[in-house]
Amino acid sequence: MKSQILKVLFAPLLATLLTVGLTTGCSSKSNNKKRRASTGPIVVKEVKSRRQELRVNIVSEPQSLDSRKAHALVDINLVKMFMEGLVRPNLSGEVELALAESYTYDTDHLTYTFKLKDAEWSNGDPITANDFVYTWKKALSPQFSTDSVAPLFVMKNAKAIKNGELPASMLGVEAVDQRTLVITLEAPTPYFFNLLSQSCFFPINSGVDKNYPHWAQDADHYVSSGPFILEEWKHSNELVARKNPFYWDAKKVKLDKILMMMVDTETGFKMFESGQIDIEGSPFSYVPTDAIAGLKEHNQINVDPILGTYWIRVNTKKEWLNKSDFRKALAFAIDRREIVDHVTLGEQIPTTGIIPVSMGIQKAPYFCDGDQASAKHLLQNVLDSHHGRGARVPEITLIYGSNERNHRLAQAIQDQWYQALGIEIRLERLENKVFFDRLYRQDYQLACGNWIADFDDPINFLEVFKTETIGTNNTGWESPNYIAAIEESYRVQDEMERKDLLTHCEQIIMEDMPVIPLFQATMIRLQHPRVKDVAFTNCGQIDFKWASINASTE
């Protein structure tokens, strides 16, 4: 969705949310801290026209460019340059048909029949219904290692197949012929059409996958179905994409080349100033925090609300953290308004729930922001009930990904917890690959992170914590009541009844607090005026399919 459109749609909503936050009955605290000094406007050096060539900074090596394995937001955005599914968000952010030419469904909304376009892979092979069937069965194989296929569980028998309880032949999908694909769902799924835009639903070239199992690790064997092909991959250095001449909608693709450099955020910011980079910031990078105030003052920065929540995961299997009152004490003690006003500076919205308020699920704040009195009371209850008076909380470690914004945020939380509760927090700054590995292995106590919606529905946040073993959870928390409520939401057809069930699910989460919500996310980026028609969705995704370089602004 273009930034201009997002600003028109979300500006009134943002004002409403801020008003709600100020009138909920929680007492607000005056804050006399000064903001960081503003900087002057940046003067971007103009460079000679590079024709239709775009340059962006993606900071670091992607973890995976296999659509079945892409998990991090950066990887998902990269995959969507090269791959496409049955549907795709358009320039306005609305999901529409892509590789599918048309579709029908039966009256009970369980069986969908898709007719495919006459489309080709970047190596000239036809894209067939069998490619979809092969991809999904392979991804759901118990032996296939991935944490990104839970959305496929809407298909009949998919979850049982992944668990090794049924053979792949019983998956609710069939290739009737080369261009006819039939999908049978486990239950009616009102968000199914939008769900299909997720990368795990994208097909891969079955022939290439069989002959070159590691095709997604280098440019020589990478085969695309989307607007661009992977021309070059200099590991830990640069990715180069070129327009895909075999793409079914190639006439709408204006860019000839996209250069994606891997440099740190400070270097990327300087390269933007010198005209070497056209876009810097979300969703691939971060704008340096010290520069944000000055850039906003001179209207040189784009800030767009997105459906995302920044939170702290809690390993509920660890001592002390296995008590809900202790987890709630940590949650209540955080002053979110202080953090967004003086640390993150990106117009984020403080939140006490995991689902963005704009989705209409949260009826009222679950607790008062920065309620230190309640936090101290909860902590004392834990000490009295389990450890006795005079006991002290041992040092607890908070891990986070290694970027400047995360580091400042972690420092602020460390200070707030010490000031409010006297708890010593050890900070551990990790490279992204190490951070995610620790998270997946649950080798942590507390972990900063976020969740950006893959599609516009509250279930996308709630399913993260559906079961203890689901790959996105990583907190060790599970609740039979929570599972039952989510399962019931799949079956109900009445929209209001479903909304009430989803509200109940979030209430269960916030009562047990396996995750501590902080604020609703925004996309903050710098974009040169010569770059036109870059699409941004409210799920934090960027799409260069329609982008172009306007030479007249050089």
C-alpha positions in Angstrom: 0.0 0.0 0.0 1.4 3.4 -0.9 2.5 5.6 1.9 0.1 8.4 0.8 -2.8 6.0 1.0 -1.8 4.7 4.3 -1.5 8.2 5.8 -5.0 9.1 4.6 -6.5 5.9 6.0 -4.7 5.7 9.3 -4.4 9.4 10.3 -7.9 9.5 11.8 -7.5 6.1 13.3 -4.2 7.1 14.9 -5.8 10.1 16.5 -8.6 8.0 17.8 -6.3 5.4 19.3 -4.3 8.1 21.0 -7.4 9.6 22.4 -8.7 6.2 23.7 -5.3 5.7 25.3 -5.6 9.0 27.2 -9.2 8.4 28.5 -9.1 4.8 29.7 -9.1 5.7 33.4 -5.4 4.9 33.9 -3.7 7.9 35.4 -1.1 9.5 33.1 2.2 10.7 34.4 3.8 14.0 33.5 7.1 13.7 31.7 9.6 16.5 31.8 12.4 14.7 30.0 13.8 16.6 27.0 13.8 15.1 23.6 17.1 14.5 21.8 18.4 17.5 19.9 17.0 17.8 16.4 19.3 17.6 13.4 19.1 19.7 10.3 17.6 18.5 7.1 19.6 16.0 5.1 20.7 16.9 1.7 20.6 13.9 -0.6 23.3 14.1 -3.2 21.9 13.7 -6.7 23.5 11.2 -8.9 23.4 10.6 -12.6 20.3 8.7 -13.7 20.8 4.9 -13.3 17.8 4.2 -15.6 15.4 1.8 -14.0 17.8 0.6 -11.3 16.8 0.7 -7.6 19.2 0.4 -4.7 18.1 -0.6 -1.2 19.8 -1.8 2.0 18.8 -5.1 3.5 21.5 -5.0 6.2 22.4 -8.7 6.4 22.2 -12.1 4.8 18.7 -13.5 4.5 18.1 -16.7 6.5 16.3 -18.4 3.6 14.9 -17.5 0.2 12.9 -20.8 0.1 9.2 -19.7 0.2 8.5 -22.8 2.4 11.0 -21.7 5.0 10.9 -17.9 4.9 10.1 -16.7 8.5 11.7 -13.3 9.2 10.0 -10.3 7.6 13.0 -9.4 5.6 13.1 -12.9 4.1 9.4 -12.9 3.3 9.7 -9.6 1.5 12.7 -10.8 -0.5 10.9 -14.1 -1.4 7.9 -12.1 -2.7 10.2 -10.3 -5.2 11.0 -13.6 -6.8 8.0 -15.8 -6.1 4.2 -15.5 -6.5 1.2 -17.5 -5.5 -2.5 -17.8 -6.5 -3.1 -14.2 -5.2 -1.0 -11.1 -4.5 -1.7 -7.7 -2.9 -2.1 -5.0 -5.6 -0.7 -1.5 -5.6 -3.4 -0.4 -3.2 -2.9 -3.3 -0.8 -6.0 -5.3 -1.8 -5.5 -9.0 -2.4 -6.3 -10.0 -6.0 -5.7 -13.0 -8.3 -2.2 -13.5 -9.5 -1.2 -17.0 -10.8 -4.8 -17.9 -10.6 -7.0 -16.8 -13.4 -10.3 -17.5 -11.7 -11.8 -19.5 -8.8 -15.0 -20.9 -7.5 -16.1 -22.4 -4.2 -18.9 -24.6 -3.0 -21.8 -23.5 -0.8 -20.3 -24.7 2.5 -17.0 -22.8 1.8 -14.9 -26.0 2.1 -13.8 -26.7 -1.5 -12.2 -24.1 -3.7 -11.3 -24.7 -7.4 -8.7 -22.5 -9.0 -8.0 -22.2 -12.7 -4.4 -21.2 -13.3 -3.1 -18.6 -15.8 -0.9 -19.9 -18.7 2.3 -18.8 -16.8 5.9 -19.9 -16.9 8.8 -20.2 -14.5 11.9 -18.1 -15.1 13.5 -21.1 -16.8 10.6 -21.5 -19.3 8.9 -24.4 -17.6 5.1 -24.1 -17.3 3.7 -23.4 -13.8 1.3 -26.2 -13.2 -1.2 -27.3 -10.6 1.1 -30.2 -9.8 3.8 -27.7 -8.7 1.4 -26.5 -6.0 0.5 -30.0 -4.9 4.2 -31.1 -4.8 5.2 -28.0 -2.8 2.6 -28.3 -0.1 3.0 -32.0 0.3 6.8 -31.6 0.6 6.5 -28.8 3.1 4.1 -30.8 5.2 6.3 -33.9 5.3 7.4 -34.6 8.9 11.0 -34.8 7.7 10.9 -31.3 6.1 12.4 -28.8 8.6 10.5 -25.5 8.7 8.7 -23.3 11.2 6.6 -21.5 8.6 4.0 -23.9 7.4 1.3 -23.6 10.1 -0.9 -21.6 7.7 -1.2 -24.7 5.5 -3.0 -26.4 8.3 -6.3 -24.9 7.0 -6.2 -27.6 4.3 -7.9 -30.9 5.2 -5.6 -33.3 7.1 -2.6 -31.0 6.8 -1.7 -30.9 10.5 -2.1 -34.6 10.9 0.2 -35.2 7.9 2.8 -32.8 9.4 2.6 -34.8 12.7 3.2 -38.0 10.9 -0.3 -39.3 11.6 -1.6 -39.5 8.0 0.1 -40.0 4.6 0.6 -37.1 2.3 -1.8 -38.6 -0.2 -4.7 -37.6 2.2 -4.0 -33.9 1.9 -7.0 -31.9 0.8 -5.5 -30.8 -2.5 -5.7 -32.2 -6.0 -4.3 -31.3 -9.4 -7.2 -32.2 -11.7 -5.2 -31.2 -14.8 -2.2 -28.9 -15.4 -4.2 -25.8 -14.9 -6.9 -26.9 -12.4 -6.2 -27.0 -8.7 -8.8 -28.1 -6.1 -8.3 -27.3 -2.4 -10.4 -28.8 0.4 -10.3 -27.1 3.8 -10.5 -28.6 7.2 -13.2 -26.1 8.2 -14.7 -22.9 6.6 -12.0 -20.2 6.8 -13.3 -16.7 6.3 -9.8 -15.3 5.7 -8.7 -18.1 3.3 -8.4 -15.8 0.3 -6.1 -13.4 2.1 -4.2 -16.3 3.7 -3.2 -17.5 0.2 -1.0 -14.4 -0.1 1.4 -15.9 2.4 4.7 -17.2 1.0 4.3 -20.8 2.3 1.4 -21.1 -0.3 3.7 -20.2 -3.2 4.6 -23.0 -5.5 8.2 -24.1 -6.2 9.4 -25.7 -9.4 9.0 -29.4 -8.7 11.5 -30.5 -11.3 14.2 -28.1 -10.1 13.6 -29.1 -6.4 14.0 -32.8 -7.2 17.2 -32.3 -9.3 18.8 -29.5 -7.2 17.6 -29.8 -3.5 19.6 -26.7 -2.5 18.3 -24.5 -5.3 17.3 -21.7 -2.9 20.9 -21.1 -1.7 22.5 -19.7 -4.8 21.5 -17.7 -7.9 22.6 -20.3 -10.4 19.7 -22.6 -9.6 17.1 -20.2 -8.2 14.0 -20.4 -10.4 11.3 -17.7 -10.0 7.6 -17.3 -10.6 7.4 -13.6 -9.7 8.4 -10.2 -11.1 12.1 -10.6 -10.6 14.8 -13.2 -10.9 17.8 -13.6 -8.7 20.7 -12.7 -10.9 23.5 -12.7 -8.4 24.0 -13.5 -4.7 27.3 -12.4 -3.2 26.8 -13.9 0.3 27.0 -11.4 3.1 27.5 -8.7 0.6 24.9 -8.2 -2.1 21.8 -9.6 -3.8 21.0 -8.5 -7.4 17.6 -8.9 -8.9 16.6 -8.4 -12.5 13.2 -8.2 -14.2 11.8 -11.6 -15.0 11.1 -11.8 -18.7 9.0 -14.9 -18.3 6.7 -13.3 -15.7 3.0 -13.4 -16.8 2.6 -9.7 -15.9 6.0 -8.5 -17.0 4.6 -5.6 -19.0 3.8 -3.9 -15.6 7.3 -4.3 -14.2 9.3 -1.2 -14.9 12.5 -1.7 -12.9 15.3 -3.5 -14.8 17.4 -4.1 -11.7 17.3 -4.0 -7.9 20.6 -3.9 -6.0 20.2 -5.0 -2.4 23.3 -4.2 -0.3 24.1 -5.6 3.1 25.5 -2.8 5.3 24.8 -1.7 8.8 22.1 1.0 9.4 24.6 3.8 10.0 26.4 3.1 6.8 23.1 2.7 5.0 22.0 6.1 6.2 25.2 7.7 5.0 24.8 6.0 1.6 21.2 7.4 1.4 22.6 10.9 2.0 25.2 10.4 -0.7 22.7 9.2 -3.2 24.0 5.6 -3.3 20.8 4.2 -1.9 17.2 5.0 -2.9 15.3 3.5 0.1 16.6 3.1 3.6 14.6 1.8 6.6 11.6 -0.5 7.1 11.0 -3.2 6.3 14.7 -4.1 5.5 16.6 -1.8 7.8 16.3 0.9 10.5 16.6 4.7 10.3 19.1 5.7 13.1 17.1 6.8 16.1 19.1 10.0 16.6 18.2 11.2 13.1 14.4 10.6 13.4 13.4 13.8 15.2 15.3 16.0 12.8 14.0 14.2 9.7 10.4 14.5 11.0 10.9 18.2 11.7 11.8 18.7 8.0 9.3 16.3 6.6 11.9 14.0 5.2 10.7 10.7 6.7 7.8 8.4 6.0 6.0 6.8 9.1 3.2 4.4 8.4 1.3 2.4 11.1 1.2 -1.4 10.4 -0.5 -4.4 11.8 2.4 -5.4 14.1 3.2 -5.6 17.8 6.5 -5.3 19.5 6.7 -7.5 22.6 8.9 -9.5 25.0 8.6 -13.2 24.9 8.8 -14.9 28.3 10.2 -18.4 28.6 7.6 -19.8 31.0 9.6 -22.9 31.7 12.3 -20.9 33.6 12.4 -20.4 37.4 10.5 -17.2 38.5 9.2 -16.7 35.0 7.0 -19.8 35.4 4.7 -17.7 37.7 2.0 -15.6 36.0 2.0 -13.0 38.7 5.8 -12.4 38.2 5.3 -12.1 34.5 2.5 -9.6 35.1 4.6 -7.6 37.5 7.2 -7.2 34.7 4.5 -6.2 32.2 2.8 -3.7 34.5 6.1 -2.0 35.5 7.0 -0.9 31.9 6.2 2.7 31.0 5.3 2.3 27.3 4.5 5.9 26.7 8.0 6.9 28.0 9.5 4.4 25.6 7.7 5.5 22.4 8.1 9.2 23.2 11.8 9.1 24.1 13.4 5.9 22.9 11.8 4.6 19.7 10.5 7.9 18.4 8.6 6.4 15.5 5.0 7.3 16.4 4.4 3.8 17.7 1.3 3.3 19.8 1.6 1.9 23.4 -0.4 -1.2 23.8 -1.5 -3.6 26.5 -2.6 -6.4 24.1 -1.0 -8.5 21.4 -3.6 -7.6 18.7 -3.4 -4.1 17.2 -6.3 -2.0 18.5 -7.3 -1.1 14.9 -8.5 -4.7 14.5 -11.3 -4.0 16.9 -10.7 -7.0 19.3 -9.5 -5.2 22.4 -12.5 -3.6 24.2 -10.5 -1.8 26.9 -6.8 -1.8 28.0 -5.9 -5.0 29.9 -3.9 -3.0 32.5 -2.7 0.5 33.1 0.6 1.4 31.4 3.4 1.9 33.9 1.4 0.8 36.9 4.4 0.4 39.2 2.2 0.2 42.4 0.4 -2.9 41.0 3.7 -4.3 39.7 5.3 -4.1 43.2 2.3 -5.6 44.8 2.4 -8.6 42.4 6.1 -9.1 42.9 5.6 -9.1 46.7 2.9 -11.7 46.4 5.3 -13.9 44.5 8.0 -13.4 47.1 5.7 -14.1 50.0 4.0 -17.1 48.4 7.0 -18.9 47.0 10.2 -17.6 48.4 9.6 -15.9 51.7 10.3 -12.4 52.9 13.8 -11.1 52.3 14.2 -13.1 49.1 15.5 -11.4 46.0 14.9 -12.0 42.4 18.1 -13.3 40.7 19.6 -11.6 37.7 17.5 -12.3 34.6 18.9 -12.1 31.0 17.1 -10.3 28.2 18.2 -11.2 24.7 17.6 -9.1 21.6 18.6 -8.7 17.9 21.7 -6.7 17.3 20.5 -3.3 16.0 20.7 0.1 17.5 17.0 0.5 18.1 16.7 -2.9 19.9 19.7 -2.0 22.0 18.2 1.3 23.2 14.9 -0.3 23.8 16.5 -3.1 25.9 18.4 -0.5 27.9 15.3 1.5 28.6 13.4 -1.7 29.8 16.4 -2.7 31.9 16.4 0.7 33.7 12.6 0.7 34.2 12.6 -2.8 35.8 15.4 -1.9 38.1 13.8 1.5 39.1 10.3 0.0 39.6 11.1 -3.5 41.0 14.8 -3.5 41.9 15.4 -6.4 39.4 18.8 -6.7 37.8 18.6 -7.4 34.1 21.5 -8.6 32.1 21.4 -7.6 28.4 22.7 -9.9 25.7 22.9 -8.4 22.2 23.0 -11.1 19.5 23.4 -11.3 15.8 20.0 -12.1 14.2 20.9 -15.7 13.2 22.1 -16.5 16.8 19.1 -14.7 18.3 16.6 -16.7 16.3 18.4 -19.9 17.0 18.3 -19.3 20.7 14.7 -18.4 20.5 13.7 -21.5 18.6 15.6 -23.7 21.1 14.1 -21.8 24.0 17.6 -21.1 25.3 16.6 -17.8 26.8 14.7 -16.2 29.7 13.3 -13.0 28.1 13.5 -12.0 24.4 12.6 -8.8 22.6 10.9 -9.4 19.3 7.8 -8.6 17.3 5.1 -10.1 15.2 4.0 -8.4 11.9 0.7 -9.8 10.5 1.0 -11.9 7.4 -2.7 -11.1 6.6 -5.3 -8.7 8.0 -7.1 -10.9 10.6 -6.7 -11.1 14.4 -6.3 -14.9 14.2 -2.8 -14.2 12.7 -1.6 -12.9 16.1 -3.5 -15.5 18.2 -2.3 -18.6 16.4 1.3 -17.6 17.3 0.7 -19.0 20.7 -1.9 -21.7 20.0 0.1 -24.6 21.2 3.4 -25.1 23.1 5.0 -26.9 20.1 4.0 -24.5 17.3 7.2 -23.0 15.8 6.2 -19.4 16.4 5.4 -19.7 20.1 8.8 -20.5 21.8 7.5 -19.5 25.2 6.7 -23.0 26.5 3.1 -21.7 27.3 0.0 -23.6 26.4 -3.6 -23.4 27.6 -6.4 -26.0 26.9 -9.0 -23.2 27.3 -7.1 -21.1 24.7 -6.8 -23.9 22.3 -10.5 -24.7 22.6 -11.5 -21.1 22.0 -9.4 -20.8 18.9 -10.7 -24.1 17.6 -14.3 -22.9 18.2 -13.5 -19.6 16.3 -12.8 -21.8 13.2 -16.3 -23.2 13.2 -18.5 -20.3 13.9 -20.1 -18.5 10.9 -21.5 -15.4 12.7 -19.0 -12.5 12.5 -19.8 -11.1 15.9 -19.7 -14.5 17.6 -16.3 -15.1 16.1 -15.1 -11.6 17.2 -16.1 -12.4 20.8 -14.2 -15.7 20.8 -11.1 -13.9 19.5 -11.5 -11.3 22.2 -11.7 -14.1 24.8 -8.5 -15.6 23.4 -6.6 -12.4 23.8 -8.0 -12.1 27.4 -6.6 -15.5 28.2 -3.2 -14.5 26.9 -3.1 -11.3 28.8 -4.2 -13.0 32.0 -1.4 -15.5 31.8 1.1 -13.1 30.2 3.5 -15.5 28.3 4.3 -12.5 26.2 4.6 -8.8 27.3 3.2 -6.4 24.7 4.9 -3.0 24.3 3.7 -1.0 21.3 2.1 -1.3 17.9 4.7 -1.1 15.2 5.2 1.5 12.4 7.3 1.4 9.2 9.9 4.2 9.2 11.8 4.8 6.0 13.6 7.3 3.8 12.7 7.2 0.2 14.1 9.4 -2.6 11.5 11.4 -4.5 12.6 9.9 -7.8 11.3 6.5 -6.7 7.6 6.1 -7.6 4.9 3.5 -7.0 6.5 1.3 -4.3 3.7 -0.6 -2.7 3.4 -0.9 1.1 0.9 -3.1 2.8 -0.5 -2.7 6.3 1.3 -6.0 7.1 4.7 -4.3 6.7 5.4 -5.7 3.3 7.0 -3.9 0.4 6.5 -4.7 -3.3 8.6 -3.3 -6.2 6.4 -4.9 -8.9 5.1 -1.5 -10.0 8.0 0.7 -8.9 9.9 3.0 -11.2 12.7 5.6 -11.2 11.5 9.0 -12.4 14.5 10.5 -14.2 12.9 14.0 -14.3 13.6 14.4 -10.5 17.4 13.9 -11.0 
